[in-house]
């Protein structure tokens, strides 16, 4: 899960996605995905936590990392 997770205080940041991307590239992982793209944007004043990441980011920052994966 990108951003704030269901585990209190845990954050998965864009830098963590870069680390996952590097691992996947090194080990030729068959598929690289995440939960959930609808949360791949910053929260606004009236946005609930299920539709935003809860961390400082630009829209689709996480997706932009994973789209670099070519297998």
N, CA, C and O atoms as a Tripos MOL2 file, in Angstrom:
@<TRIPOS>MOLECULE
protein
  284   283    71     0     0
PROTEIN
NO_CHARGES

@<TRIPOS>ATOM
      1 N           0.8540   -1.1710    0.0000 N.3       1 UNK1
      2 CA          0.0000    0.0000    0.0000 C.3       1 UNK1
      3 C           0.9010    1.2350    0.0000 C.2       1 UNK1
      4 O           1.8650    1.3080    0.7620 O.2       1 UNK1
      5 N           0.5910    2.1690   -0.8300 N.am      2 UNK2
      6 CA          1.3560    3.4090   -0.9090 C.3       2 UNK2
      7 C           0.8990    4.3980    0.1550 C.2       2 UNK2
      8 O          -0.2850    4.4750    0.4840 O.2       2 UNK2
      9 N           1.8560    5.1530    0.6860 N.am      3 UNK3
     10 CA          1.5280    6.1730    1.6780 C.3       3 UNK3
     11 C           1.3010    5.5880    3.0510 C.2       3 UNK3
     12 O           2.0150    4.6800    3.4760 O.2       3 UNK3
     13 N           0.3020    6.1110    3.7460 N.am      4 UNK4
     14 CA         -0.0520    5.5930    5.0710 C.3       4 UNK4
     15 C          -0.6880    4.2290    4.9020 C.2       4 UNK4
     16 O          -1.5170    4.0230    4.0170 O.2       4 UNK4
     17 N          -0.2950    3.3050    5.7540 N.am      5 UNK5
     18 CA         -0.8830    1.9690    5.6930 C.3       5 UNK5
     19 C          -1.8810    1.7900    6.8310 C.2       5 UNK5
     20 O          -2.1090    2.7050    7.6230 O.2       5 UNK5
     21 N          -2.4650    0.6130    6.9010 N.am      6 UNK6
     22 CA         -3.4020    0.3070    7.9750 C.3       6 UNK6
     23 C          -2.6840    0.0870    9.3040 C.2       6 UNK6
     24 O          -3.3210    0.0660   10.3570 O.2       6 UNK6
     25 N          -1.3670   -0.0750    9.2620 N.am      7 UNK7
     26 CA         -0.5590   -0.2740   10.4600 C.3       7 UNK7
     27 C          -0.1950    1.0990   11.0260 C.2       7 UNK7
     28 O           0.4690    1.8880   10.3540 O.2       7 UNK7
     29 N          -0.6100    1.3790   12.2100 N.am      8 UNK8
     30 CA         -0.4280    2.6950   12.8210 C.3       8 UNK8
     31 C           1.0140    3.1850   12.7180 C.2       8 UNK8
     32 O           1.9490    2.5100   13.1500 O.2       8 UNK8
     33 N           1.1710    4.3590   12.1440 N.am      9 UNK9
     34 CA          2.4830    4.9860   12.0480 C.3       9 UNK9
     35 C           3.3370    4.5240   10.8810 C.2       9 UNK9
     36 O           4.3860    5.1140   10.6200 O.2       9 UNK9
     37 N           2.9190    3.4910   10.1780 N.am     10 UNK10
     38 CA          3.7230    2.9940    9.0550 C.3      10 UNK10
     39 C           3.4570    3.8280    7.8050 C.2      10 UNK10
     40 O           2.3140    4.1530    7.4870 O.2      10 UNK10
     41 N           4.5350    4.1660    7.1080 N.am     11 UNK11
     42 CA          4.4390    4.9160    5.8570 C.3      11 UNK11
     43 C           5.2730    4.2050    4.8000 C.2      11 UNK11
     44 O           6.4010    3.7920    5.0680 O.2      11 UNK11
     45 N           4.7290    4.0660    3.6200 N.am     12 UNK12
     46 CA          5.4750    3.5500    2.4810 C.3      12 UNK12
     47 C           5.6440    4.7340    1.5380 C.2      12 UNK12
     48 O           4.6780    5.2250    0.9530 O.2      12 UNK12
     49 N           6.8610    5.1730    1.4040 N.am     13 UNK13
     50 CA          7.1550    6.3940    0.6540 C.3      13 UNK13
     51 C           7.6060    6.0750   -0.7670 C.2      13 UNK13
     52 O           7.8780    4.9210   -1.1000 O.2      13 UNK13
     53 N           7.6820    7.0980   -1.5890 N.am     14 UNK14
     54 CA          8.1250    6.9350   -2.9740 C.3      14 UNK14
     55 C           9.5300    6.3260   -3.0000 C.2      14 UNK14
     56 O           9.8300    5.5020   -3.8630 O.2      14 UNK14
     57 N          10.3730    6.7180   -2.0800 N.am     15 UNK15
     58 CA         11.7250    6.1430   -1.9940 C.3      15 UNK15
     59 C          11.6680    4.6360   -1.7620 C.2      15 UNK15
     60 O          12.5070    3.9020   -2.2840 O.2      15 UNK15
     61 N          10.7000    4.1700   -0.9940 N.am     16 UNK16
     62 CA         10.5250    2.7320   -0.7780 C.3      16 UNK16
     63 C          10.1380    2.0350   -2.0820 C.2      16 UNK16
     64 O          10.5680    0.9140   -2.3510 O.2      16 UNK16
     65 N           9.3230    2.7120   -2.8830 N.am     17 UNK17
     66 CA          8.9440    2.1410   -4.1820 C.3      17 UNK17
     67 C          10.1640    2.0520   -5.0960 C.2      17 UNK17
     68 O          10.2790    1.1100   -5.8790 O.2      17 UNK17
     69 N          11.0620    3.0090   -5.0080 N.am     18 UNK18
     70 CA         12.2940    2.9450   -5.8060 C.3      18 UNK18
     71 C          13.1430    1.7480   -5.3880 C.2      18 UNK18
     72 O          13.7490    1.0870   -6.2310 O.2      18 UNK18
     73 N          13.1870    1.4740   -4.1000 N.am     19 UNK19
     74 CA         13.9090    0.2980   -3.6000 C.3      19 UNK19
     75 C          13.2610   -0.9830   -4.1180 C.2      19 UNK19
     76 O          13.9620   -1.9030   -4.5400 O.2      19 UNK19
     77 N          11.9320   -1.0510   -4.0920 N.am     20 UNK20
     78 CA         11.2260   -2.2270   -4.6160 C.3      20 UNK20
     79 C          11.4660   -2.3880   -6.1090 C.2      20 UNK20
     80 O          11.6370   -3.5050   -6.5970 O.2      20 UNK20
     81 N          11.4780   -1.2800   -6.8340 N.am     21 UNK21
     82 CA         11.7500   -1.3210   -8.2660 C.3      21 UNK21
     83 C          13.1320   -1.8910   -8.5290 C.2      21 UNK21
     84 O          13.2910   -2.7440   -9.4030 O.2      21 UNK21
     85 N          14.1240   -1.4390   -7.7960 N.am     22 UNK22
     86 CA         15.4930   -1.9370   -7.9760 C.3      22 UNK22
     87 C          15.5640   -3.4350   -7.7000 C.2      22 UNK22
     88 O          16.2300   -4.1670   -8.4320 O.2      22 UNK22
     89 N          14.8910   -3.8910   -6.6640 N.am     23 UNK23
     90 CA         14.8730   -5.3240   -6.3380 C.3      23 UNK23
     91 C          14.2230   -6.1170   -7.4710 C.2      23 UNK23
     92 O          14.7480   -7.1430   -7.9030 O.2      23 UNK23
     93 N          13.0830   -5.6320   -7.9430 N.am     24 UNK24
     94 CA         12.3650   -6.3270   -9.0160 C.3      24 UNK24
     95 C          13.2080   -6.4010  -10.2860 C.2      24 UNK24
     96 O          13.2190   -7.4250  -10.9690 O.2      24 UNK24
     97 N          13.9140   -5.3140  -10.6030 N.am     25 UNK25
     98 CA         14.7670   -5.3100  -11.7920 C.3      25 UNK25
     99 C          15.9300   -6.2760  -11.6290 C.2      25 UNK25
    100 O          16.2800   -6.9910  -12.5680 O.2      25 UNK25
    101 N          16.5220   -6.3030  -10.4630 N.am     26 UNK26
    102 CA         17.6620   -7.1720  -10.2140 C.3      26 UNK26
    103 C          17.2780   -8.6470  -10.2680 C.2      26 UNK26
    104 O          18.0610   -9.4790  -10.7260 O.2      26 UNK26
    105 N          16.0740   -8.9700   -9.8000 N.am     27 UNK27
    106 CA         15.6430  -10.3640   -9.7080 C.3      27 UNK27
    107 C          14.6550  -10.7670  -10.8020 C.2      27 UNK27
    108 O          14.1460  -11.8880  -10.7980 O.2      27 UNK27
    109 N          14.3870   -9.8620  -11.7320 N.am     28 UNK28
    110 CA         13.4930  -10.1370  -12.8700 C.3      28 UNK28
    111 C          12.1420  -10.7010  -12.4200 C.2      28 UNK28
    112 O          11.6760  -11.7240  -12.9210 O.2      28 UNK28
    113 N          11.5340  -10.0070  -11.4690 N.am     29 UNK29
    114 CA         10.2250  -10.3830  -10.9540 C.3      29 UNK29
    115 C           9.2060  -10.3370  -12.0970 C.2      29 UNK29
    116 O           9.2460   -9.4320  -12.9320 O.2      29 UNK29
    117 N           8.3070  -11.3000  -12.1330 N.am     30 UNK30
    118 CA          7.3490  -11.3990  -13.2210 C.3      30 UNK30
    119 C           6.3000  -10.2980  -13.2390 C.2      30 UNK30
    120 O           5.7930   -9.9450  -14.3040 O.2      30 UNK30
    121 N           5.9690   -9.7530  -12.0810 N.am     31 UNK31
    122 CA          4.9030   -8.7480  -12.0240 C.3      31 UNK31
    123 C           5.1740   -7.8080  -10.8610 C.2      31 UNK31
    124 O           5.5600   -8.2510   -9.7780 O.2      31 UNK31
    125 N           4.9760   -6.5200  -11.0780 N.am     32 UNK32
    126 CA          5.2060   -5.5190  -10.0420 C.3      32 UNK32
    127 C           3.9650   -4.6370   -9.9560 C.2      32 UNK32
    128 O           3.6800   -3.8720  -10.8770 O.2      32 UNK32
    129 N           3.2370   -4.7390   -8.8690 N.am     33 UNK33
    130 CA          1.9960   -3.9830   -8.6930 C.3      33 UNK33
    131 C           1.9100   -3.4590   -7.2630 C.2      33 UNK33
    132 O           2.7570   -3.7720   -6.4260 O.2      33 UNK33
    133 N           0.8900   -2.6690   -6.9940 N.am     34 UNK34
    134 CA          0.6560   -2.1940   -5.6300 C.3      34 UNK34
    135 C          -0.8110   -1.8970   -5.4060 C.2      34 UNK34
    136 O          -1.6110   -1.8300   -6.3390 O.2      34 UNK34
    137 N          -1.1400   -1.7190   -4.1310 N.am     35 UNK35
    138 CA         -2.4790   -1.3880   -3.6910 C.3      35 UNK35
    139 C          -2.4130    0.0250   -3.1400 C.2      35 UNK35
    140 O          -1.6530    0.2210   -2.1910 O.2      35 UNK35
    141 N          -3.0580    0.9370   -3.5840 N.am     36 UNK36
    142 CA         -3.9690    0.9720   -4.6980 C.3      36 UNK36
    143 C          -3.7940    2.2890   -5.4240 C.2      36 UNK36
    144 O          -3.5440    3.3230   -4.8060 O.2      36 UNK36
    145 N          -3.9260    2.2460   -6.7420 N.am     37 UNK37
    146 CA         -3.6370    3.4230   -7.5650 C.3      37 UNK37
    147 C          -4.5880    4.5800   -7.2690 C.2      37 UNK37
    148 O          -4.2150    5.7370   -7.4680 O.2      37 UNK37
    149 N          -5.7910    4.3050   -6.8030 N.am     38 UNK38
    150 CA         -6.7200    5.4030   -6.4980 C.3      38 UNK38
    151 C          -6.2520    6.2320   -5.2990 C.2      38 UNK38
    152 O          -6.7630    7.3270   -5.0660 O.2      38 UNK38
    153 N          -5.2720    5.7060   -4.5300 N.am     39 UNK39
    154 CA         -4.7250    6.4510   -3.3950 C.3      39 UNK39
    155 C          -3.4550    7.2100   -3.7750 C.2      39 UNK39
    156 O          -2.8430    7.8520   -2.9210 O.2      39 UNK39
    157 N          -3.0570    7.1450   -5.0300 N.am     40 UNK40
    158 CA         -1.7830    7.7160   -5.4720 C.3      40 UNK40
    159 C          -1.9150    9.2120   -5.7570 C.2      40 UNK40
    160 O          -1.7060    9.6770   -6.8770 O.2      40 UNK40
    161 N          -2.2670    9.9390   -4.7100 N.am     41 UNK41
    162 CA         -2.3950   11.3940   -4.7850 C.3      41 UNK41
    163 C          -2.4080   11.9330   -3.3610 C.2      41 UNK41
    164 O          -2.7230   11.2050   -2.4200 O.2      41 UNK41
    165 N          -2.0640   13.2110   -3.2040 N.am     42 UNK42
    166 CA         -2.0800   13.7860   -1.8610 C.3      42 UNK42
    167 C          -3.5140   14.0030   -1.3810 C.2      42 UNK42
    168 O          -4.4430   14.1150   -2.1810 O.2      42 UNK42
    169 N          -3.6710   14.0580   -0.0760 N.am     43 UNK43
    170 CA         -4.9890   14.3110    0.4970 C.3      43 UNK43
    171 C          -5.3000   15.8030    0.4590 C.2      43 UNK43
    172 O          -4.4210   16.6420    0.6600 O.2      43 UNK43
    173 N          -6.5320   16.1060    0.2050 N.am     44 UNK44
    174 CA         -7.0060   17.4860    0.2680 C.3      44 UNK44
    175 C          -7.7950   17.6860    1.5500 C.2      44 UNK44
    176 O          -7.8930   16.7770    2.3750 O.2      44 UNK44
    177 N          -8.3410   18.8450    1.7120 N.am     45 UNK45
    178 CA         -9.0710   19.1520    2.9500 C.3      45 UNK45
    179 C         -10.3360   18.3080    3.1170 C.2      45 UNK45
    180 O         -10.7710   18.0610    4.2420 O.2      45 UNK45
    181 N         -10.9200   17.8700    2.0180 N.am     46 UNK46
    182 CA        -12.1480   17.0690    2.1210 C.3      46 UNK46
    183 C         -11.9650   15.6580    1.5690 C.2      46 UNK46
    184 O         -12.9410   15.0100    1.1920 O.2      46 UNK46
    185 N         -10.7210   15.1770    1.5180 N.am     47 UNK47
    186 CA        -10.4340   13.8530    0.9710 C.3      47 UNK47
    187 C         -10.3160   12.8480    2.1010 C.2      47 UNK47
    188 O          -9.6220   13.0980    3.0860 O.2      47 UNK47
    189 N         -10.9940   11.7040    1.9650 N.am     48 UNK48
    190 CA        -10.8700   10.6860    3.0010 C.3      48 UNK48
    191 C          -9.6340    9.8220    2.7400 C.2      48 UNK48
    192 O          -9.1180    9.7910    1.6230 O.2      48 UNK48
    193 N          -9.1700    9.1310    3.7600 N.am     49 UNK49
    194 CA         -7.9480    8.3360    3.7000 C.3      49 UNK49
    195 C          -7.9710    7.1780    2.7290 C.2      49 UNK49
    196 O          -6.9160    6.6480    2.3800 O.2      49 UNK49
    197 N          -9.1510    6.7700    2.2820 N.am     50 UNK50
    198 CA         -9.2330    5.6750    1.3130 C.3      50 UNK50
    199 C          -8.9960    6.1370   -0.1120 C.2      50 UNK50
    200 O          -8.8460    5.3120   -1.0130 O.2      50 UNK50
    201 N          -8.9600    7.4490   -0.3290 N.am     51 UNK51
    202 CA         -8.7890    7.9500   -1.6900 C.3      51 UNK51
    203 C          -7.5930    8.8840   -1.8340 C.2      51 UNK51
    204 O          -7.5270    9.6890   -2.7640 O.2      51 UNK51
    205 N          -6.6450    8.7660   -0.8990 N.am     52 UNK52
    206 CA         -5.4080    9.5400   -0.9820 C.3      52 UNK52
    207 C          -4.3370    8.8360   -0.1580 C.2      52 UNK52
    208 O          -4.6490    7.9830    0.6730 O.2      52 UNK52
    209 N          -3.0870    9.1910   -0.3840 N.am     53 UNK53
    210 CA         -1.9800    8.4660    0.2390 C.3      53 UNK53
    211 C          -1.7190    8.8570    1.6880 C.2      53 UNK53
    212 O          -1.2300    8.0390    2.4670 O.2      53 UNK53
    213 N          -2.0330   10.0770    2.0560 N.am     54 UNK54
    214 CA         -1.7570   10.5250    3.4060 C.3      54 UNK54
    215 C          -0.3260   11.0010    3.6100 C.2      54 UNK54
    216 O           0.0720   11.2880    4.7390 O.2      54 UNK54
    217 N           0.4480   11.0870    2.5440 N.am     55 UNK55
    218 CA          1.8240   11.5940    2.6170 C.3      55 UNK55
    219 C           1.9870   12.7050    1.5840 C.2      55 UNK55
    220 O           1.1680   12.8400    0.6750 O.2      55 UNK55
    221 N           3.0400   13.4920    1.7270 N.am     56 UNK56
    222 CA          3.3160   14.5540    0.7750 C.3      56 UNK56
    223 C           3.7970   13.9340   -0.5340 C.2      56 UNK56
    224 O           4.7730   13.1850   -0.5480 O.2      56 UNK56
    225 N           3.1290   14.2390   -1.6060 N.am     57 UNK57
    226 CA          3.4810   13.7010   -2.9220 C.3      57 UNK57
    227 C           2.7580   14.4760   -4.0010 C.2      57 UNK57
    228 O           1.8460   15.2520   -3.7180 O.2      57 UNK57
    229 N           3.1660   14.2650   -5.2330 N.am     58 UNK58
    230 CA          2.4380   14.7470   -6.3950 C.3      58 UNK58
    231 C           1.5550   13.5990   -6.8890 C.2      58 UNK58
    232 O           1.8570   12.4370   -6.6190 O.2      58 UNK58
    233 N           0.4800   13.9020   -7.6010 N.am     59 UNK59
    234 CA         -0.3650   12.8250   -8.1080 C.3      59 UNK59
    235 C           0.4400   11.8150   -8.9360 C.2      59 UNK59
    236 O           1.2390   12.1860   -9.7970 O.2      59 UNK59
    237 N           0.2120   10.5610   -8.6580 N.am     60 UNK60
    238 CA          0.7780    9.4090   -9.3740 C.3      60 UNK60
    239 C           2.2950    9.2700   -9.2490 C.2      60 UNK60
    240 O           2.9260    8.6670  -10.1180 O.2      60 UNK60
    241 N           2.8930    9.8150   -8.1890 N.am     61 UNK61
    242 CA          4.3290    9.6330   -7.9730 C.3      61 UNK61
    243 C           4.7050    8.1570   -7.8540 C.2      61 UNK61
    244 O           5.7270    7.7330   -8.3950 O.2      61 UNK61
    245 N           3.8960    7.3800   -7.1580 N.am     62 UNK62
    246 CA          4.1930    5.9600   -6.9790 C.3      62 UNK62
    247 C           4.0770    5.2160   -8.3110 C.2      62 UNK62
    248 O           4.9350    4.4020   -8.6540 O.2      62 UNK62
    249 N           3.0290    5.4970   -9.0410 N.am     63 UNK63
    250 CA          2.8290    4.8650  -10.3430 C.3      63 UNK63
    251 C           3.9800    5.1740  -11.2910 C.2      63 UNK63
    252 O           4.4130    4.3050  -12.0480 O.2      63 UNK63
    253 N           4.4640    6.3790  -11.2540 N.am     64 UNK64
    254 CA          5.5720    6.7770  -12.1310 C.3      64 UNK64
    255 C           6.8280    5.9610  -11.8570 C.2      64 UNK64
    256 O           7.6120    5.7090  -12.7710 O.2      64 UNK64
    257 N           7.0270    5.5490  -10.6160 N.am     65 UNK65
    258 CA          8.1680    4.6890  -10.2980 C.3      65 UNK65
    259 C           7.9600    3.3010  -10.9100 C.2      65 UNK65
    260 O           8.8350    2.7900  -11.6090 O.2      65 UNK65
    261 N           6.8170    2.7030  -10.6490 N.am     66 UNK66
    262 CA          6.5900    1.3200  -11.1010 C.3      66 UNK66
    263 C           6.4490    1.2060  -12.6170 C.2      66 UNK66
    264 O           6.7080    0.1350  -13.1670 O.2      66 UNK66
    265 N           6.0490    2.2660  -13.3060 N.am     67 UNK67
    266 CA          5.9450    2.1760  -14.7680 C.3      67 UNK67
    267 C           7.3200    2.0770  -15.4220 C.2      67 UNK67
    268 O           7.4160    1.7830  -16.6130 O.2      67 UNK67
    269 N           8.3700    2.3150  -14.6670 N.am     68 UNK68
    270 CA          9.7260    2.1590  -15.1840 C.3      68 UNK68
    271 C          10.1220    0.6850  -15.2930 C.2      68 UNK68
    272 O          11.1220    0.3570  -15.9310 O.2      68 UNK68
    273 N           9.3530   -0.1910  -14.6800 N.am     69 UNK69
    274 CA          9.7070   -1.6170  -14.6730 C.3      69 UNK69
    275 C           9.4110   -2.2500  -16.0300 C.2      69 UNK69
    276 O           8.3120   -2.1240  -16.5700 O.2      69 UNK69
    277 N          10.4100   -2.9250  -16.5570 N.am     70 UNK70
    278 CA         10.2560   -3.5940  -17.8580 C.3      70 UNK70
    279 C          10.4980   -5.0940  -17.7700 C.2      70 UNK70
    280 O          10.5070   -5.7830  -18.7890 O.2      70 UNK70
    281 N          10.6910   -5.5960  -16.5710 N.am     71 UNK71
    282 CA         10.8950   -7.0430  -16.4050 C.3      71 UNK71
    283 C          12.3120   -7.3590  -16.4580 C.2      71 UNK71
    284 O          12.6890   -8.5240  -16.3370 O.2      71 UNK71
@<TRIPOS>BOND
     1     1     2 1
     2     2     3 1
     3     3     4 2
     4     3     5 am
     5     5     6 1
     6     6     7 1
     7     7     8 2
     8     7     9 am
     9     9    10 1
    10    10    11 1
    11    11    12 2
    12    11    13 am
    13    13    14 1
    14    14    15 1
    15    15    16 2
    16    15    17 am
    17    17    18 1
    18    18    19 1
    19    19    20 2
    20    19    21 am
    21    21    22 1
    22    22    23 1
    23    23    24 2
    24    23    25 am
    25    25    26 1
    26    26    27 1
    27    27    28 2
    28    27    29 am
    29    29    30 1
    30    30    31 1
    31    31    32 2
    32    31    33 am
    33    33    34 1
    34    34    35 1
    35    35    36 2
    36    35    37 am
    37    37    38 1
    38    38    39 1
    39    39    40 2
    40    39    41 am
    41    41    42 1
    42    42    43 1
    43    43    44 2
    44    43    45 am
    45    45    46 1
    46    46    47 1
    47    47    48 2
    48    47    49 am
    49    49    50 1
    50    50    51 1
    51    51    52 2
    52    51    53 am
    53    53    54 1
    54    54    55 1
    55    55    56 2
    56    55    57 am
    57    57    58 1
    58    58    59 1
    59    59    60 2
    60    59    61 am
    61    61    62 1
    62    62    63 1
    63    63    64 2
    64    63    65 am
    65    65    66 1
    66    66    67 1
    67    67    68 2
    68    67    69 am
    69    69    70 1
    70    70    71 1
    71    71    72 2
    72    71    73 am
    73    73    74 1
    74    74    75 1
    75    75    76 2
    76    75    77 am
    77    77    78 1
    78    78    79 1
    79    79    80 2
    80    79    81 am
    81    81    82 1
    82    82    83 1
    83    83    84 2
    84    83    85 am
    85    85    86 1
    86    86    87 1
    87    87    88 2
    88    87    89 am
    89    89    90 1
    90    90    91 1
    91    91    92 2
    92    91    93 am
    93    93    94 1
    94    94    95 1
    95    95    96 2
    96    95    97 am
    97    97    98 1
    98    98    99 1
    99    99   100 2
   100    99   101 am
   101   101   102 1
   102   102   103 1
   103   103   104 2
   104   103   105 am
   105   105   106 1
   106   106   107 1
   107   107   108 2
   108   107   109 am
   109   109   110 1
   110   110   111 1
   111   111   112 2
   112   111   113 am
   113   113   114 1
   114   114   115 1
   115   115   116 2
   116   115   117 am
   117   117   118 1
   118   118   119 1
   119   119   120 2
   120   119   121 am
   121   121   122 1
   122   122   123 1
   123   123   124 2
   124   123   125 am
   125   125   126 1
   126   126   127 1
   127   127   128 2
   128   127   129 am
   129   129   130 1
   130   130   131 1
   131   131   132 2
   132   131   133 am
   133   133   134 1
   134   134   135 1
   135   135   136 2
   136   135   137 am
   137   137   138 1
   138   138   139 1
   139   139   140 2
   140   139   141 am
   141   141   142 1
   142   142   143 1
   143   143   144 2
   144   143   145 am
   145   145   146 1
   146   146   147 1
   147   147   148 2
   148   147   149 am
   149   149   150 1
   150   150   151 1
   151   151   152 2
   152   151   153 am
   153   153   154 1
   154   154   155 1
   155   155   156 2
   156   155   157 am
   157   157   158 1
   158   158   159 1
   159   159   160 2
   160   159   161 am
   161   161   162 1
   162   162   163 1
   163   163   164 2
   164   163   165 am
   165   165   166 1
   166   166   167 1
   167   167   168 2
   168   167   169 am
   169   169   170 1
   170   170   171 1
   171   171   172 2
   172   171   173 am
   173   173   174 1
   174   174   175 1
   175   175   176 2
   176   175   177 am
   177   177   178 1
   178   178   179 1
   179   179   180 2
   180   179   181 am
   181   181   182 1
   182   182   183 1
   183   183   184 2
   184   183   185 am
   185   185   186 1
   186   186   187 1
   187   187   188 2
   188   187   189 am
   189   189   190 1
   190   190   191 1
   191   191   192 2
   192   191   193 am
   193   193   194 1
   194   194   195 1
   195   195   196 2
   196   195   197 am
   197   197   198 1
   198   198   199 1
   199   199   200 2
   200   199   201 am
   201   201   202 1
   202   202   203 1
   203   203   204 2
   204   203   205 am
   205   205   206 1
   206   206   207 1
   207   207   208 2
   208   207   209 am
   209   209   210 1
   210   210   211 1
   211   211   212 2
   212   211   213 am
   213   213   214 1
   214   214   215 1
   215   215   216 2
   216   215   217 am
   217   217   218 1
   218   218   219 1
   219   219   220 2
   220   219   221 am
   221   221   222 1
   222   222   223 1
   223   223   224 2
   224   223   225 am
   225   225   226 1
   226   226   227 1
   227   227   228 2
   228   227   229 am
   229   229   230 1
   230   230   231 1
   231   231   232 2
   232   231   233 am
   233   233   234 1
   234   234   235 1
   235   235   236 2
   236   235   237 am
   237   237   238 1
   238   238   239 1
   239   239   240 2
   240   239   241 am
   241   241   242 1
   242   242   243 1
   243   243   244 2
   244   243   245 am
   245   245   246 1
   246   246   247 1
   247   247   248 2
   248   247   249 am
   249   249   250 1
   250   250   251 1
   251   251   252 2
   252   251   253 am
   253   253   254 1
   254   254   255 1
   255   255   256 2
   256   255   257 am
   257   257   258 1
   258   258   259 1
   259   259   260 2
   260   259   261 am
   261   261   262 1
   262   262   263 1
   263   263   264 2
   264   263   265 am
   265   265   266 1
   266   266   267 1
   267   267   268 2
   268   267   269 am
   269   269   270 1
   270   270   271 1
   271   271   272 2
   272   271   273 am
   273   273   274 1
   274   274   275 1
   275   275   276 2
   276   275   277 am
   277   277   278 1
   278   278   279 1
   279   279   280 2
   280   279   281 am
   281   281   282 1
   282   282   283 1
   283   283   284 2
@<TRIPOS>SUBSTRUCTURE
     1 UNK1         2 RESIDUE 1 A UNK
     2 UNK2         6 RESIDUE 1 A UNK
     3 UNK3        10 RESIDUE 1 A UNK
     4 UNK4        14 RESIDUE 1 A UNK
     5 UNK5        18 RESIDUE 1 A UNK
     6 UNK6        22 RESIDUE 1 A UNK
     7 UNK7        26 RESIDUE 1 A UNK
     8 UNK8        30 RESIDUE 1 A UNK
     9 UNK9        34 RESIDUE 1 A UNK
    10 UNK10       38 RESIDUE 1 A UNK
    11 UNK11       42 RESIDUE 1 A UNK
    12 UNK12       46 RESIDUE 1 A UNK
    13 UNK13       50 RESIDUE 1 A UNK
    14 UNK14       54 RESIDUE 1 A UNK
    15 UNK15       58 RESIDUE 1 A UNK
    16 UNK16       62 RESIDUE 1 A UNK
    17 UNK17       66 RESIDUE 1 A UNK
    18 UNK18       70 RESIDUE 1 A UNK
    19 UNK19       74 RESIDUE 1 A UNK
    20 UNK20       78 RESIDUE 1 A UNK
    21 UNK21       82 RESIDUE 1 A UNK
    22 UNK22       86 RESIDUE 1 A UNK
    23 UNK23       90 RESIDUE 1 A UNK
    24 UNK24       94 RESIDUE 1 A UNK
    25 UNK25       98 RESIDUE 1 A UNK
    26 UNK26      102 RESIDUE 1 A UNK
    27 UNK27      106 RESIDUE 1 A UNK
    28 UNK28      110 RESIDUE 1 A UNK
    29 UNK29      114 RESIDUE 1 A UNK
    30 UNK30      118 RESIDUE 1 A UNK
    31 UNK31      122 RESIDUE 1 A UNK
    32 UNK32      126 RESIDUE 1 A UNK
    33 UNK33      130 RESIDUE 1 A UNK
    34 UNK34      134 RESIDUE 1 A UNK
    35 UNK35      138 RESIDUE 1 A UNK
    36 UNK36      142 RESIDUE 1 A UNK
    37 UNK37      146 RESIDUE 1 A UNK
    38 UNK38      150 RESIDUE 1 A UNK
    39 UNK39      154 RESIDUE 1 A UNK
    40 UNK40      158 RESIDUE 1 A UNK
    41 UNK41      162 RESIDUE 1 A UNK
    42 UNK42      166 RESIDUE 1 A UNK
    43 UNK43      170 RESIDUE 1 A UNK
    44 UNK44      174 RESIDUE 1 A UNK
    45 UNK45      178 RESIDUE 1 A UNK
    46 UNK46      182 RESIDUE 1 A UNK
    47 UNK47      186 RESIDUE 1 A UNK
    48 UNK48      190 RESIDUE 1 A UNK
    49 UNK49      194 RESIDUE 1 A UNK
    50 UNK50      198 RESIDUE 1 A UNK
    51 UNK51      202 RESIDUE 1 A UNK
    52 UNK52      206 RESIDUE 1 A UNK
    53 UNK53      210 RESIDUE 1 A UNK
    54 UNK54      214 RESIDUE 1 A UNK
    55 UNK55      218 RESIDUE 1 A UNK
    56 UNK56      222 RESIDUE 1 A UNK
    57 UNK57      226 RESIDUE 1 A UNK
    58 UNK58      230 RESIDUE 1 A UNK
    59 UNK59      234 RESIDUE 1 A UNK
    60 UNK60      238 RESIDUE 1 A UNK
    61 UNK61      242 RESIDUE 1 A UNK
    62 UNK62      246 RESIDUE 1 A UNK
    63 UNK63      250 RESIDUE 1 A UNK
    64 UNK64      254 RESIDUE 1 A UNK
    65 UNK65      258 RESIDUE 1 A UNK
    66 UNK66      262 RESIDUE 1 A UNK
    67 UNK67      266 RESIDUE 1 A UNK
    68 UNK68      270 RESIDUE 1 A UNK
    69 UNK69      274 RESIDUE 1 A UNK
    70 UNK70      278 RESIDUE 1 A UNK
    71 UNK71      282 RESIDUE 1 A UNK
